[in-house]
């Protein structure tokens, strides 16, 4: 598993998420560990290294 730290797009706190680097491109929703709001996460891996990462709020 790969741990990545970033700022929550809602509360701006630094959080981390564990991602599976064996899947090269993925998009999923995970809640912020601080404010519990849903974040759409899109990581991209190449050779088990993170090459791109996006985290967006989900407008509800």
C-alpha positions as a Python dict, from the first residue, in 0.01 Angstrom:
ca = {
    (1, 'X'): (0, 0, 0),
    (2, 'X'): (107, 357, -70),
    (3, 'X'): (33, 637, 181),
    (4, 'X'): (-16, 986, 38),
    (5, 'X'): (-60, 1309, 238),
    (6, 'X'): (-265, 1601, 104),
    (7, 'X'): (-503, 1880, 211),
    (8, 'X'): (-874, 1810, 242),
    (9, 'X'): (-1067, 2026, -8),
    (10, 'X'): (-1328, 2099, 262),
    (11, 'X'): (-1150, 2163, 594),
    (12, 'X'): (-795, 2218, 457),
    (13, 'X'): (-643, 1987, 720),
    (14, 'X'): (-359, 1762, 611),
    (15, 'X'): (-483, 1404, 584),
    (16, 'X'): (-350, 1082, 437),
    (17, 'X'): (-500, 799, 238),
    (18, 'X'): (-374, 452, 161),
    (19, 'X'): (-382, 358, -207),
    (20, 'X'): (-305, 39, -398),
    (21, 'X'): (-18, 108, -643),
    (22, 'X'): (-86, -217, -833),
    (23, 'X'): (-384, -43, -999),
    (24, 'X'): (-238, 214, -1239),
    (25, 'X'): (-541, 443, -1271),
    (26, 'X'): (-838, 463, -1037),
    (27, 'X'): (-1110, 698, -913),
    (28, 'X'): (-1302, 648, -591),
    (29, 'X'): (-1469, 836, -306),
    (30, 'X'): (-1334, 833, 49),
    (31, 'X'): (-1437, 1042, 349),
    (32, 'X'): (-1200, 1292, 511),
    (33, 'X'): (-1067, 1151, 840),
    (34, 'X'): (-1111, 1495, 1005),
    (35, 'X'): (-1439, 1647, 878),
    (36, 'X'): (-1600, 1329, 730),
    (37, 'X'): (-1693, 1496, 398),
    (38, 'X'): (-1666, 1282, 81),
    (39, 'X'): (-1360, 1341, -139),
    (40, 'X'): (-1325, 1213, -495),
    (41, 'X'): (-970, 1081, -523),
    (42, 'X'): (-793, 1007, -854),
    (43, 'X'): (-441, 866, -817),
    (44, 'X'): (-228, 740, -1107),
    (45, 'X'): (66, 505, -1061),
    (46, 'X'): (347, 398, -1289),
    (47, 'X'): (595, 130, -1179),
    (48, 'X'): (445, 146, -827),
    (49, 'X'): (525, 521, -802),
    (50, 'X'): (259, 790, -771),
    (51, 'X'): (281, 1009, -1084),
    (52, 'X'): (-44, 1209, -1052),
    (53, 'X'): (-296, 1278, -778),
    (54, 'X'): (-618, 1479, -762),
    (55, 'X'): (-860, 1527, -473),
    (56, 'X'): (-1186, 1713, -528),
    (57, 'X'): (-1487, 1796, -317),
    (58, 'X'): (-1816, 1641, -420),
    (59, 'X'): (-2080, 1908, -451),
    (60, 'X'): (-2394, 1789, -280),
}
